[in-house]
Amino acid sequence: MSASEDFKWKLTNYIYNKNYNFDRKKILDICDENNVIDAYKTISGWKGYEPTPLISLNKLSRKLKLNNIFYKDESKRFHLKSFKALGGAYAVEKAASKNKNLTVTTATAGNHGRSVAWGAQRLGLNCKIFISEYVSEARANSMRNLDAEVIRVNGNYEKSLEECVTQANKNGWEIIQDVAWENYETVPKLTMAGYSVMIKEISNQTNQYITHVFLQAGVGGMASGAIAGIAKYFKRIPKIIIVEPENADCVLKSIDKGSLQKVDIKKESIMGGMSCGEVSLVPWKILKESVNICTSISDENVDITISMLKNKILGDEEIIGGECSSPGIISLIACSEDSEIKKNLGLEESSNILIIGCEGDADENLYNKLLFTGNKKLLK
Ligand SMILES: Cc1ncc(COP(=O)(O)O)c(C=O)c1O
């Protein structure tokens, strides 16, 4: 099967960053370099820690005429199946170092809550997780299985966060949120530092200089955590490409205007973890000067990409990549097929691309559904 011959994929939108000025020191001041150093030291000491695989998508790189495409497979992150295991659990551990009798709480689309619940379970803390009506029961159950109490709130993610903050203030619980707001920056900085561990591992896993990094964004925590890792651990600064769902392109709109912009999400993307209408405050301080280009994509090719990963169409290994693992690949293919973007980004035969495979089948039902429809498209 050679689905790669049929790519005619397009970005919905893209925008170059007029304010690009990658400044390692500034980035590491914002994120706090000590957090970045401590995150790797702490997390690499956890029982069961192993770096996640860095897999070559050699078939895709041949097709796109690129030197290497490296896929960081976060489906193997502890047993939590997503990079989020690095953030929330690390922040819980830091919060608990000051108070051993904490009740921790958070609002979540799923993976972050699972990380917080796991962090709490590891340390024997009580944990209360708030979820919106859109979070699947499969995701809720995965948090219950980690001993968390899961509270469902009517409305969207913002409503679940409001309820979480209200209850935390009333009951004296510690909020472990990955989103920053005014006067709430310490914990989000810790979660970002946790995510930088992916980049530390990559710097040990290859001696090829990465030239381009595709970073998915919801509220921007993962992207800015990875950028902090790049500022700390990479000798050469790669081009940084953000990818978002077309209906939740808050980073793109903010980069375009040069200031924080809110997006009113009209239709939730299938890439649920990335369906966010507002960039988080601390990530924004990093993203606004360190990304080269923002791209947005539709949901259309998510399922076929999941299927291609699973069926070894892109590389030699079978990869379980969930809905948020596909956007980096989709954006890379679309950028490579647009001659102007390809030229501007310098995507050429010597390029070494990094894609973050954020999650595995964290929501098994959804994964199986998308794999099924993706397989059907692949066989057409
Ligand atoms: C599962 C999942 N959730 C959420 C996100 C978004 O992360 P953030 O909200 O930190 O930008 C991603 C990747 O971008 C993801 O893969």
Ligand as a Chemical Component Dictionary entry (heavy atoms), coordinates in Angstrom:
data_LIG
# 
_chem_comp.id                   LIG 
_chem_comp.type                 NON-POLYMER 
_chem_comp.pdbx_formal_charge   0 
_chem_comp.three_letter_code    LIG 
# 
loop_
_chem_comp_atom.comp_id 
_chem_comp_atom.atom_id 
_chem_comp_atom.alt_atom_id 
_chem_comp_atom.type_symbol 
_chem_comp_atom.charge 
_chem_comp_atom.model_Cartn_x 
_chem_comp_atom.model_Cartn_y 
_chem_comp_atom.model_Cartn_z 
_chem_comp_atom.pdbx_ordinal 
LIG C1 C1 C 0 -3.252 14.837 24.298 1  
LIG C2 C2 C 0 -2.911 16.260 24.234 2  
LIG N1 N1 N 0 -3.512 17.114 25.024 3  
LIG C3 C3 C 0 -3.207 18.413 24.972 4  
LIG C4 C4 C 0 -2.301 18.907 24.094 5  
LIG C5 C5 C 0 -2.058 20.359 24.075 6  
LIG O1 O1 O 0 -1.112 20.746 25.020 7  
LIG P1 P1 P 0 -1.148 22.206 25.573 8  
LIG O2 O2 O 0 -2.532 22.488 26.009 9  
LIG O3 O3 O 0 -0.141 22.226 26.662 10 
LIG O4 O4 O 0 -0.759 23.097 24.428 11 
LIG C6 C6 C 0 -1.648 18.049 23.257 12 
LIG C7 C7 C 0 -0.681 18.477 22.326 13 
LIG O5 O5 O 0 -0.567 19.544 21.903 14 
LIG C8 C8 C 0 -1.966 16.681 23.332 15 
LIG O6 O6 O 0 -1.379 15.800 22.562 16 
# 
loop_
_chem_comp_bond.comp_id 
_chem_comp_bond.atom_id_1 
_chem_comp_bond.atom_id_2 
_chem_comp_bond.value_order 
_chem_comp_bond.pdbx_ordinal 
LIG C1 C2 SING 1  
LIG C2 N1 SING 2  
LIG C2 C8 DOUB 3  
LIG N1 C3 DOUB 4  
LIG C3 C4 SING 5  
LIG C4 C5 SING 6  
LIG C4 C6 DOUB 7  
LIG C5 O1 SING 8  
LIG O1 P1 SING 9  
LIG P1 O2 DOUB 10 
LIG P1 O3 SING 11 
LIG P1 O4 SING 12 
LIG C6 C7 SING 13 
LIG C6 C8 SING 14 
LIG C7 O5 DOUB 15 
LIG C8 O6 SING 16 
# 
